[in-house]
Amino acid sequence: MKICMIGTGYVGLVSGCCFADLGNIVYCVDKDKNKINQLRKSITPIYEPGLDDLIRNNHNAKRLIFTDDIEKAVKESDVIFICVGTPTKKNSNSVDLDQVLSVAKSISKYIKKYKIIVNKSTVPVTTGDQIERIINKKVKSPLYDVISNPEFLREGEAIRDFKYPDRIVIGSNNKKIFKKMELLYEPLIKKGAKFFCTTRKGAELIKYASNAFLATKITFINEIANLCEAANINVEDISVGIGSDERIGSRFLRAGPAYGGSCFPKDTKALVSIGDKFKSNLSVVKSVIRSNNNRKILLTKRVEKILNNKIKNKKITILGVTFKANTDDMRESSSLFLIPYLLKKGGIIRYYDPSGPKKEFKKNKNLKFSNDLNKACIGSDLIIINTEWDEFKSIDFKKIVKKNNFKIYDMRNLYNPIEMKKKRLKYFSIGR
């Protein structure tokens, strides 16, 4: 098939590359000409393992076309995916749909023959109706169908998630569309992916409900970790004990910092906003949001306690500042709260992250990025493991710190407390 992906952010770029890798001709469209020129040179704007090779191979094979010419891309394609951002509005829980609706207006100008318009952006219930109304002003409905096909890609695992999904959700009010979309996804269905069909509004809500439920699991185990610390119980035993129940499952039951990233924070807020719109009180989701915000404060206060409330002039090393490993995404990362707080208290901070220095921290005094893990740790009073990158899992702390009486705060529980005690290290973790 010929496919048009409008938006070369995380979802559009990864999905476009993967569709091309399945043998389709894919137009990746973005209004940012500089980004398009970079992509034509196989220079990616995001950090995602394996994506560089995927772009290079499919671009060289001429299955993947990067362009800012939306008119040509729409006219040439059979299926058009909307993959633009849907951020949270300022001072609100509701979603900013400006980009999605703007794309819908642009698409409507160039439809001359039948198109399937697929909304892959995460959008509130009834957004498909809005898109349809916009396009219908220019184009008669027999020439198009608007459907919903939410994405379930994890940053750092996005390519694998696309190629080996557990389910493919298609929401359409026209049942004839299901067979056409099943044909597009046939290579993935043959690998075992469940092909699930529902209404358009149903698919829109599935995405938000999925993310809110996963955020709830993270928040739940973090609250249980607080109880474990107070009662001297190992939270990892609790995670295994409850996660072994097939009705619950073990994934997303690892205690740690507050959840962050581009999805969970904004999608939980958006779901609350959707509930308000339909006069439905989503009290559980509201509680999750509150608890997650409190989590950032709680863990920061724990750092103060570890340092005996003496942060001023302490040399503190932060290992990992992204919201999770294998991504360069800083959105809603707990480090954005932790680091400024420690700096305000007079701490001298160095940080190391495998994905490189961050623009968010460029203007801060007493804060330096180190491009070497060992150098970042030398002479530290406290080392905080904030993100679970693989290279943080086997550090010889005594050898590289070269200082007595330093402390380690492992927010990801990467190390065994008993082993750390044997090495006579002052080690602190989460819920243990």
C-alpha positions as CSV (number, residue, x, y, z in Angstrom):
1,M,0.0,0.0,0.0
2,K,0.9,3.6,-0.3
3,I,0.8,5.3,3.1
4,C,1.1,8.9,4.3
5,M,2.3,9.6,7.8
6,I,1.7,13.3,8.8
7,G,4.1,14.2,11.6
8,T,7.6,12.8,12.1
9,G,7.6,12.8,15.9
10,Y,8.0,9.6,17.9
11,V,4.8,7.9,16.7
12,G,4.9,9.0,13.0
13,L,8.5,8.3,12.4
14,V,8.7,4.9,14.1
15,S,5.4,3.8,12.6
16,G,6.3,5.1,9.1
17,C,9.7,3.3,9.1
18,C,8.1,0.1,10.3
19,F,5.4,0.2,7.7
20,A,8.1,0.7,5.0
21,D,10.0,-2.2,6.4
22,L,6.9,-4.3,5.8
23,G,7.1,-3.4,2.1
24,N,4.8,-0.4,1.9
25,I,5.6,2.9,0.2
26,V,5.6,5.4,3.0
27,Y,5.6,9.2,2.7
28,C,6.7,10.8,6.0
29,V,5.5,14.4,6.0
30,D,6.5,17.2,8.3
31,K,6.3,21.0,7.9
32,D,9.8,21.4,9.5
33,K,12.0,21.5,6.4
34,N,15.2,21.2,8.5
35,K,14.0,18.0,10.1
36,I,13.0,16.6,6.7
37,N,16.5,17.4,5.3
38,Q,18.1,15.7,8.3
39,L,16.0,12.6,7.9
40,R,16.9,12.4,4.3
41,K,20.5,12.1,5.5
42,S,19.4,9.4,8.0
43,I,19.9,11.7,10.9
44,T,17.2,11.0,13.5
45,P,15.7,13.7,15.7
46,I,15.0,11.1,18.5
47,Y,16.9,8.5,20.4
48,E,15.4,5.1,19.8
49,P,17.6,1.9,19.5
50,G,17.6,0.5,16.0
51,L,15.8,3.4,14.3
52,D,18.8,4.8,12.5
53,D,19.4,1.6,10.6
54,L,15.6,1.2,9.8
55,I,15.6,4.7,8.3
56,R,18.8,4.2,6.3
57,N,17.8,0.8,4.9
58,N,14.2,1.8,3.9
59,H,15.2,5.2,2.6
60,N,17.9,3.7,0.4
61,A,15.4,1.1,-0.8
62,K,13.1,4.0,-1.8
63,R,10.2,2.7,0.3
64,L,10.6,5.6,2.7
65,I,10.2,9.1,1.4
66,F,10.6,12.2,3.6
67,T,8.9,15.3,2.4
68,D,7.3,18.6,3.4
69,D,4.9,18.4,0.4
70,I,1.7,17.3,2.0
71,E,-0.3,17.8,-1.2
72,K,1.7,15.2,-3.1
73,A,1.8,12.8,-0.2
74,V,-1.9,12.9,0.4
75,K,-2.8,12.5,-3.3
76,E,-0.4,9.6,-3.8
77,S,-1.5,7.7,-0.7
78,D,-4.3,5.2,0.0
79,V,-4.1,5.5,3.8
80,I,-3.3,8.8,5.6
81,F,-2.2,8.7,9.2
82,I,-2.4,11.7,11.5
83,C,0.5,11.5,13.9
84,V,0.9,14.9,15.4
85,G,1.2,16.1,19.0
86,T,-1.7,16.4,21.4
87,P,-0.2,18.3,24.4
88,T,-2.1,19.3,27.5
89,K,-3.4,22.9,27.4
90,K,-1.8,25.4,29.8
91,N,-3.5,25.6,33.2
92,S,-5.9,22.8,32.2
93,N,-6.3,19.0,32.0
94,S,-7.8,19.2,28.6
95,V,-6.0,18.3,25.3
96,D,-4.8,20.9,22.8
97,L,-6.1,19.6,19.4
98,D,-4.9,22.4,17.3
99,Q,-2.3,20.3,15.4
100,V,-4.7,17.5,14.7
101,L,-7.5,19.8,13.5
102,S,-5.0,21.8,11.4
103,V,-3.9,18.6,9.7
104,A,-7.5,17.7,9.0
105,K,-8.0,21.0,7.3
106,S,-4.9,20.5,5.2
107,I,-5.9,16.9,4.2
108,S,-9.4,18.1,3.1
109,K,-7.9,20.3,0.4
110,Y,-6.3,17.5,-1.5
111,I,-8.7,14.5,-1.4
112,K,-9.7,13.8,-5.0
113,K,-10.2,10.0,-4.7
114,Y,-11.1,7.7,-1.8
115,K,-8.9,7.8,1.3
116,I,-8.8,6.1,4.7
117,I,-7.9,8.8,7.2
118,V,-6.5,7.2,10.4
119,N,-6.1,9.1,13.6
120,K,-3.0,7.7,15.4
121,S,-2.5,10.7,17.6
122,T,-3.8,10.2,21.2
123,V,-7.1,12.2,21.2
124,P,-10.2,12.6,23.4
125,V,-13.4,10.8,22.7
126,T,-15.4,12.4,19.7
127,T,-12.2,13.9,18.1
128,G,-12.9,11.6,15.1
129,D,-16.3,13.4,14.8
130,Q,-14.6,16.8,14.8
131,I,-12.1,15.6,12.1
132,E,-15.0,14.3,10.0
133,R,-16.9,17.6,10.3
134,I,-13.9,19.6,9.1
135,I,-13.2,17.4,6.1
136,N,-16.9,17.2,5.2
137,K,-16.8,21.0,4.5
138,K,-14.6,20.3,1.5
139,V,-15.1,16.7,0.6
140,K,-18.2,14.5,0.4
141,S,-18.2,11.5,2.8
142,P,-18.2,8.7,0.1
143,L,-14.6,9.9,-0.7
144,Y,-13.2,9.2,2.8
145,D,-13.6,7.4,6.1
146,V,-12.1,8.7,9.4
147,I,-11.0,5.9,11.8
148,S,-9.0,5.6,15.0
149,N,-6.0,3.4,15.3
150,P,-4.2,4.2,18.6
151,E,-0.5,3.4,19.1
152,F,0.9,1.4,22.0
153,L,4.6,2.1,21.5
154,R,7.0,2.2,24.5
155,E,9.9,4.5,24.2
156,G,13.1,2.5,24.0
157,E,11.1,-0.6,22.8
158,A,9.1,1.1,20.0
159,I,10.3,-0.9,17.0
160,R,9.8,-4.2,18.7
161,D,6.4,-3.0,20.0
162,F,5.3,-2.1,16.4
163,K,6.6,-5.4,14.8
164,Y,5.3,-7.7,17.6
165,P,2.3,-6.0,19.1
166,D,0.0,-7.8,21.5
167,R,-3.0,-6.1,19.9
168,I,-4.0,-3.9,17.0
169,V,-7.0,-1.7,17.7
170,I,-9.1,-0.3,14.9
171,G,-12.1,1.9,15.6
172,S,-14.5,2.6,12.8
173,N,-18.1,3.5,12.3
174,N,-17.9,1.8,8.8
175,K,-17.5,-1.9,9.2
176,K,-16.2,-2.3,5.6
177,I,-13.0,-0.6,6.8
178,F,-11.9,-3.4,9.1
179,K,-11.0,-5.8,6.2
180,K,-8.9,-3.1,4.5
181,M,-7.0,-2.3,7.7
182,E,-6.6,-6.0,8.5
183,L,-4.9,-6.3,5.1
184,L,-2.5,-3.5,6.0
185,Y,-1.6,-5.1,9.3
186,E,-1.6,-8.7,7.9
187,P,2.1,-9.3,8.4
188,L,1.8,-8.5,12.1
189,I,-1.4,-10.4,12.6
190,K,0.3,-13.5,11.2
191,K,2.9,-13.2,13.9
192,G,0.2,-13.5,16.5
193,A,-1.1,-9.9,17.1
194,K,-4.8,-9.8,18.1
195,F,-6.8,-7.7,15.6
196,F,-9.5,-6.0,17.6
197,C,-12.3,-4.0,16.1
198,T,-14.6,-1.5,17.8
199,T,-16.3,1.8,17.3
200,R,-14.3,5.0,16.6
201,K,-15.1,6.4,20.1
202,G,-14.3,3.0,21.6
203,A,-10.8,3.0,20.1
204,E,-10.2,6.6,21.2
205,L,-11.0,5.7,24.8
206,I,-9.1,2.4,24.8
207,K,-5.8,4.4,24.5
208,Y,-6.5,6.6,27.5
209,A,-7.9,3.8,29.6
210,S,-4.8,1.7,28.9
211,N,-2.3,4.4,29.9
212,A,-4.3,5.4,33.0
213,F,-4.4,1.8,34.1
214,L,-0.7,1.3,33.7
215,A,-0.1,4.6,35.5
216,T,-2.3,3.3,38.3
217,K,-0.2,0.1,38.6
218,I,3.0,2.2,38.9
219,T,1.4,4.5,41.5
220,F,0.0,1.6,43.4
221,I,3.3,-0.2,43.8
222,N,5.0,3.1,44.7
223,E,2.5,3.6,47.6
224,I,3.0,0.0,48.7
225,A,6.8,0.7,48.7
226,N,6.2,3.5,51.1
227,L,4.4,1.1,53.4
228,C,7.2,-1.5,53.0
229,E,9.8,1.0,54.1
230,A,7.8,1.9,57.2
231,A,7.1,-1.8,58.0
232,N,10.6,-3.1,57.1
233,I,9.4,-5.3,54.2
234,N,11.0,-5.9,50.8
235,V,8.7,-4.4,48.2
236,E,10.2,-6.7,45.5
237,D,8.8,-9.7,47.4
238,I,5.4,-8.0,47.3
239,S,5.7,-7.3,43.6
240,V,6.5,-10.9,42.8
241,G,3.8,-12.2,45.1
242,I,1.0,-10.2,43.6
243,G,2.4,-10.1,40.1
244,S,2.4,-13.9,39.9
245,D,-1.4,-13.7,39.9
246,E,-2.3,-13.8,36.2
247,R,-5.3,-11.5,36.8
248,I,-2.8,-8.8,37.9
249,G,0.4,-9.5,36.0
250,S,4.0,-8.5,36.9
251,R,4.6,-5.7,34.5
252,F,4.6,-2.1,35.8
253,L,4.9,-3.3,39.3
254,R,8.5,-2.0,39.9
255,A,8.7,0.6,42.6
256,G,10.7,3.7,41.8
257,P,10.3,7.4,41.0
258,A,7.1,9.1,39.8
259,Y,6.0,8.1,36.3
260,G,6.9,10.5,33.6
261,G,7.3,10.7,29.8
262,S,5.1,12.0,27.0
263,C,2.1,9.7,27.7
264,F,1.1,8.9,31.3
265,P,1.1,12.4,32.7
266,K,-0.9,14.0,29.9
267,D,-3.1,11.1,29.2
268,T,-4.3,10.7,32.9
269,K,-5.1,14.4,32.9
270,A,-6.9,14.1,29.6
271,L,-9.0,11.2,30.8
272,V,-10.1,13.2,33.8
273,S,-11.0,16.0,31.5
274,I,-13.0,13.6,29.3
275,G,-14.8,12.4,32.4
276,D,-15.7,15.9,33.4
277,K,-17.1,16.5,29.9
278,F,-19.4,13.6,30.2
279,K,-20.1,14.3,33.9
280,S,-18.4,11.1,35.1
281,N,-16.2,11.4,38.2
282,L,-13.0,9.4,37.6
283,S,-11.9,9.5,41.2
284,V,-9.3,6.7,40.9
285,V,-7.5,8.5,38.1
286,K,-7.6,11.8,40.0
287,S,-6.0,10.0,43.0
288,V,-3.3,8.6,40.8
289,I,-2.4,12.0,39.5
290,R,-2.2,13.4,43.0
291,S,-0.1,10.5,44.3
292,N,2.3,10.7,41.4
293,N,2.9,14.4,42.0
294,N,3.4,13.8,45.7
295,R,5.9,11.1,44.8
296,K,8.4,13.6,43.4
297,I,8.3,15.5,46.7
298,L,8.6,12.4,48.8
299,L,11.7,11.0,47.1
300,T,13.3,14.4,47.1
301,K,12.7,14.8,50.8
302,R,14.3,11.3,51.2
303,V,17.5,12.6,49.6
304,E,17.6,15.4,52.3
305,K,17.1,12.7,55.0
306,I,20.0,10.6,53.5
307,L,22.2,13.6,53.7
308,N,21.1,14.5,57.2
309,N,19.5,17.7,55.9
310,K,22.9,19.0,54.9
311,I,22.8,19.5,51.2
312,K,24.7,22.7,50.9
313,N,28.1,22.2,49.2
314,K,27.5,18.4,49.0
315,K,28.8,16.9,45.8
316,I,25.9,14.9,44.3
317,T,26.0,12.8,41.2
318,I,22.8,12.0,39.3
319,L,23.0,8.9,37.1
320,G,20.4,9.2,34.4
321,V,18.0,12.1,34.0
322,T,15.6,10.9,31.3
323,F,12.2,9.6,32.5
324,K,13.3,6.1,31.7
325,A,16.2,4.2,30.1
326,N,16.8,3.8,26.3
327,T,15.3,7.2,25.4
328,D,16.4,10.8,25.4
329,D,13.0,12.0,26.4
330,M,13.0,14.5,29.3
331,R,9.3,15.2,29.4
332,E,7.9,15.0,33.0
333,S,11.1,13.3,34.2
334,S,11.4,13.3,38.0
335,S,14.9,14.8,37.5
336,L,13.3,18.0,36.4
337,F,12.0,18.4,40.0
338,L,14.8,16.8,41.9
339,I,17.8,18.6,40.4
340,P,16.5,22.2,40.7
341,Y,15.5,21.4,44.3
342,L,18.9,20.2,45.2
343,L,20.6,23.2,43.5
344,K,18.3,25.6,45.4
345,K,19.5,23.9,48.6
346,G,23.1,24.6,47.7
347,G,24.1,21.2,46.3
348,I,26.9,20.9,43.7
349,I,25.5,18.6,41.0
350,R,27.0,16.5,38.3
351,Y,25.0,14.4,36.0
352,Y,25.6,11.7,33.5
353,D,23.2,10.2,31.0
354,P,24.0,8.0,28.0
355,S,21.8,10.0,25.8
356,G,23.9,13.1,26.3
357,P,23.5,16.6,27.9
358,K,20.1,18.2,28.3
359,K,19.1,21.6,27.2
360,E,16.8,21.8,30.3
361,F,19.8,22.1,32.5
362,K,22.1,24.3,30.5
363,K,21.5,27.5,32.4
364,N,21.8,26.1,35.9
365,K,24.8,27.1,38.0
366,N,26.6,24.4,40.1
367,L,25.3,21.9,37.6
368,K,27.6,20.1,35.1
369,F,27.2,17.3,32.6
370,S,29.9,14.7,32.5
371,N,30.3,12.6,29.4
372,D,32.0,9.8,31.4
373,L,30.3,7.8,34.1
374,N,33.5,7.3,36.2
375,K,34.4,11.0,36.1
376,A,30.9,11.9,37.2
377,C,31.2,9.8,40.3
378,I,34.7,10.8,41.5
379,G,34.6,12.5,44.9
380,S,30.8,12.4,45.3
381,D,29.1,12.6,48.7
382,L,26.0,11.0,47.2
383,I,25.2,9.1,44.0
384,I,21.6,8.9,42.9
385,I,20.6,6.3,40.3
386,N,17.6,8.0,38.8
387,T,17.2,6.0,35.5
388,E,17.7,2.2,34.9
389,W,20.2,2.3,32.0
390,D,22.0,-1.0,31.7
391,E,25.5,0.5,32.3
392,F,24.4,1.5,35.8
393,K,23.8,-2.1,36.8
394,S,27.4,-3.2,37.5
395,I,29.3,-0.2,38.9
396,D,32.3,-0.7,41.1
397,F,31.4,2.3,43.3
398,K,34.4,2.1,45.7
399,K,36.8,2.0,42.8
400,I,35.5,5.0,40.9
401,V,34.3,7.3,43.7
402,K,37.7,7.2,45.5
403,K,36.3,8.7,48.7
404,N,35.2,7.4,52.1
405,N,31.7,7.7,53.6
406,F,29.9,8.4,50.3
407,K,26.3,7.3,50.0
408,I,24.2,5.7,47.2
409,Y,20.5,6.2,46.7
410,D,19.3,3.6,44.2
411,M,15.8,4.8,43.0
412,R,15.6,1.9,40.6
413,N,16.6,-1.0,43.0
414,L,19.3,-2.1,40.6
415,Y,21.5,-3.5,43.4
416,N,21.0,-6.1,46.1
417,P,21.0,-4.5,49.6
418,I,22.7,-7.5,51.2
419,E,25.5,-7.5,48.7
420,M,26.0,-3.7,49.1
421,K,26.1,-4.2,52.9
422,K,28.8,-6.9,52.5
423,K,30.8,-4.3,50.5
424,R,30.3,-1.9,53.4
425,L,28.6,0.7,51.2
426,K,26.0,3.1,52.6
427,Y,23.2,2.1,50.3
428,F,19.6,3.2,50.2
429,S,16.9,2.0,47.9
430,I,13.1,2.1,47.4
431,G,10.7,0.0,49.6
432,R,13.5,-2.2,51.0
